[in-house]
Amino acid sequence: MLSRLRAHGHHRRLLQTLPCAAAKSAAEVNLHQRPCSTSAASSPSLSIWRRKKEMGKEGLMAVAQLKRLAALPPAGAHPRLEQFMGSHVSRLLRTDLLAVLAELLRQDHVILSMKIYGVVRKEIWYRPDMYFYRDMLYMLARNKKVDETRQVWADLKSEDVLFDQHTYGDIVRAYCDAGLIDLAMEIYENMRSSPDPPLSLPFRVILKGLVPYPELREKIKQDFLELFPDMIVYDPPDCLSDVDDEFKF
């Protein structure tokens, strides 16, 4: 009988301690989770832009109407286009608005992409995003747009967006391929001053894009060899503009 009472008392004490333990555990979880709420512009898992963008009916109608109104003279500045931007585009859901921008980027529609880009950055849910700016710069490089590139670059710098080294290399290469060498070198200098440690692969990507520009290529090559003295760069023959196996280690 005495052992049964003792067991019963132990059981009651265990039940009383369980809620306290659960509360303590929950508090510890919350403490660990709070720092994660600060989104990093370069984090793929926190990037809104990297998520799957499915366009709904409203988005499809918006793209069609935007393209129709943008074609009215003066191109991209017709009053009806501005009216539609204020009355319809600004009211799109986040998923539709991002999907509309993604589609316009895919179609290389520079004027409309820049307009929607401006709308996205004014939304209350907008957060600086490396991937968002990366895709904008890719599109502008493909279309050889200098002024728009400088505008987007100024925006991302004002928001303290930092690219990783691989993304820097890809962006510099995109502007090299487009023949916008001055912009490519400006972005390269930003890459060199980045707080991230340098990596060899982005340099290889850039050097390959600079084959048609031997003087600039030689400068970047010297930077590469200073950073990675144990690596060897084989220059392509003069008669070739590109060689797949340019680097051998």
N, C-alpha and C positions, 0 to 999 in steps of 0.2 A: 504493500500500500504506500509506504514511504517513498519507495523508488518511483512509483507511478506519479506521485505528486511532484517529485523533483523533476521528472521528465516533462511534466505539464508546465511547470514554471520556466524551465529552460526554453520550451517551445514558445511561450508567450514573450519572453525577452527577445528571442530571435525575430519574431514577427514585428516587435516594436523597433528593432534596429534596421530592418529592411528598408522602410521609407527614408530614413536618414541616409543610408548608404546610397540609395537610388538618387536622392537629391544631390548628394555630394558628387556622385558620378556624373550627373547631368551638368552640374556647375563646371566640372573639369572639362567636359566635352565642349561646353560653350566657350570656355577660356581658350581652348585650342582652336576653335573654329573662327573666333573673331578676327584674327589677323588675316584669314583667307578672304574676308569680305572686301579688302582693299585690292581692287582689280589691277593687274599689271597689264600695260599696253601690249606687251609682247608674249602674253600667256595664251597659248592656243585653247586651253580648256575654258578660259574666261572670255574669249573673243566672241562677240555677237556676230561679227562679220564672217567668221569661219563656220558658223552653224549652217545647216542645210536651209537653203532659201527656196521655198516653194511659192510660186506666184498664184494668188487667187484671182477670181474674176475681176475684182476691182483693179488689181495691178495690171492685168492684161489690157483692160480698157484704157487705163492711164497711159501705158506705153504707146498704144496705137494713136491716142488723141495727141499726146505730146509730140510724136513724130510728125503728125499731120500739121499741127500748129507751128512747129519749128520750121517747116518748109515754106511758110508764108513770108513774103518780104515785109520788112528786112529780116533775113534769116536769123532765127533765134531771138528776135527782139520785138516780135509783133505783140501789140497790146492784148490780143486774145490769149496768147501763150502765157503772159504774166497773170492774166485773170484766172486762167485754168490752174496755174500753179498755186494761187492763193485760195481758190475755192474748192479744189479737188485733191491736188497732190498733198497739200499740208494736212489733209484729214485722213490720209491712208494709215492703216495699221502699220506697226513697226515691221512686221514680216513682209508685208506688201511693198513698203517703201524700200527696204533693203533689196528685195527681189527685183524691183523696178531698176534700181541703180545697177545691180549686177548684170541685168539684161542689156542695159544701155552701154555698159563697159564692154560687154561681149561684142556688141555691134559696132564698137568704136565710134559712138555718137558723142563727140567731144562736148558740144554746146550743152546738150541735155544732161550729160553726165555731170558737168560742172554745176549745173543748176540744182540737180538732185543732191549732189554732194553738199552744197550749201544748205539745203533743207535738212539733211540728216544731221549736220553738225549743230543745228539749232534746236534739235529735239531734246526734250527733258531727259530721255533715257540714253542719250548719246554719251559714250565714254571714249577717250582716245584709244585707238586701236592700230597697232603696227600693220596688221594684215589689210585693214581698210585702206591705209595710205599706200601700202605696197601695190595693191591692185590699181589704185588711181594712177600711180607713177608708171606702172607698166603700160597702161592704156595711153597715157600722154606721150611716152617714149615711142610707142608704135606709130603714133600720129604726128611725131616730130613737133610737139607743142612746147615752146620755150617759156612763154609768159605764164601759161597755165601751170607749168611745172614749178616755176619760181613761186607762184602763189600757194600751191599745195605744200611745197617745201617750207615756206614761211609759216604756214598753219601748223604743220607737224612740229616744227621747232618751238613754236609758241606754246604747244601742249606738252613739251618735253617728251615726245615720243622717240624711243631709241630702237633702231633696227639691230638685229643680231648680225654677226659677221657674214653669214651665208646670204642673208637677204640683201645686205649691202653689195656683196659681190654680184648678185643677180641683177640688181638695179643698175649698177655701173655698166655691166655688160649690155643691158637693154639699151642704154643710151649710146654706148659705143656702136652697137649694131645699127642704131638709127642715124648714126653720123653726127650726133650732138655731142661732140667731144668735149667742148668747154663745160657743159653741164656734167658730163660723165666724170671729169676730173675734179669738179667741185664736190660732187658726191663722194668721190674717192678720198678727198682730203677729210671729209667728215668721217668716213670710215676709219681713217688712220688715227683720228683724234677720239674715237669711241673708247669708252672705259672697258669694253670687252677685250679680252686677250686676242691677238691676231691668230688667224687660222690659215693654213696653206691653201686649202681648196678654193676659197674666194679669190685669192691672188691668181690661181691657175685659170679660173673662169675669166677674170679681167684680162690677163695677159693674152688669152686666146682671142678675145674680142679686139685687142689692140694690134693684131698682126698687120692690118693695113696702115698702121701709124707707128713706124719703127722707132722714131725718136721718143715718143711718149712711152712706147713699150719698153724701151731700154731703161727709162727712168723708173718705171714700176718694177722692172726686173731687178734693178739694184736694191730697191726697197725690199723686195722679196728675199734676195740673197742675204741682206743684212739681218733680217728677222729669222731666216731659216738657213743658216750657213751650211748645214749638212745636206741640203738638197741641191740638186743640179737641174738647170733649165737648159733644154736643147732647143735652139732656135730653128724655126722652119726654114727650108730652102727659099731663096729669094723668088723663085718662080711660083711658089705656092702662096695662096692667101690664107690657107688654113690647113692645119695638120692635126689629125685625130690623136696621134700618139706623140704630142709635143713634149710631154714631161715624162721622164723616166727616173726612178729613184732606186 
